[in-house]
Amino acid sequence: MQILGVRIDNFSKKEILEKIEFFLNEENLHQIATVNPEFILRAQKDLEFKNILNKSDLNVADGVGIWYAFLRYGGRLKNRIAGVDLMDMILKMADEKNLSLFLAIHKNGLSSFDEIKKVLNEKYPNIEVFGGDIDSRRNKKIIPNVDQTLVLCNFGFPAQEKFINLLKNKQNSSLQLNSCRGKIRLAIGVGGSFDFVTGKISRAPHWMQKIGLEWLWRFAQEPKYRFKRIINAVIVFPIRVLFNK
């Protein structure tokens, strides 16, 4: 379904897992995005970002606002998955397959590359972790040579999706020039998910996650940082959806 011109893939959890399994077995770069109301609002004024989302190989609904938007347009969302939960699903699969991972980490983020790598090594011992702290403001000028199967990027939207799209374009160019298959099979922007993994930020109680109030928990922890984002998600987005035919 299209929500304000942005495609959302309406799949069950089982279907999403099957898609991820397919991506990890096919030697092409597949981009996954976890689309929430803020993504959709940003896409209204950022055509590049909107085009990247609509060309993404899988757009998973993240946020209770997407569920309500489906109802508004006469649909029923089968499943919504928080970014951190989707990341865990992907990493569990990668661990079972002994795949390699490249972490593109925001240089000024809460969690450093070394902190994230340490936690991931403990939780997913069969994954070989590479990468480093990257200045996201320079990602258009410095695109690392990635020779790993899986890429996770935490620059925050839309920078992480644009960074992955650059990797995708680079790999496609290499395929045309060298007539060989690329190495990256799956790439996803994970936003602040690593901060949950390292314990820098705690997740909402399960009951709040279940009824779609995780945003309120996040706001209580980071009121200054989250204020504008919450206004967009719980006020601006519903109004735009309500009055858009």
Secondary structure, DSSP 8 states (H G I E B T S, - for coil): -EETTEE-----HHHHHHHHHHHHHSSS-EEEEEE-HHHHHHHHH-HHHHHHHHH-SEEEE-SHHHHHHHHHTT--------HHHHHHHHHHHHHHTT-EEEEEEETTSSS-HHHHHHHHHHH-TT-EEEEEEE-GGGTTT------SSEEEE-S-TTHHHHHHHHHHHHHHHHHHHH----S--EEEE-TTHHHHHTTSS----HHHHHTT-HHHHHHHHSHHHHHHHHHIIIIIHHHHHHT--
